[in-house]
Amino acid sequence: MSKRPTPKKRRAKRATRMQHSHYISLEVARLRKRQNSPYGAQAEPKNKSDKALKGITRIKA
């Protein structure tokens, strides 16, 4: 028979919150930098109208 796995220590709720708040702070900083950048705006999708026409499968009369 195989041995039982060793019980793991419980991770504190505080540790998870701290990790999440750190991630959020980095994300906010990243988005702020992107917002201030001249290249931060999203690009307009190409062939937008062509793709819209392809999506139409039937026309109701």
Secondary structure, 3 states (H helix, E strand, C coil): CCCCCCCCCCCCHHHHHHHHHHHHHHHHHHHHHHHHCCCCCCCCCCCHHHHHHHHCCCCCC
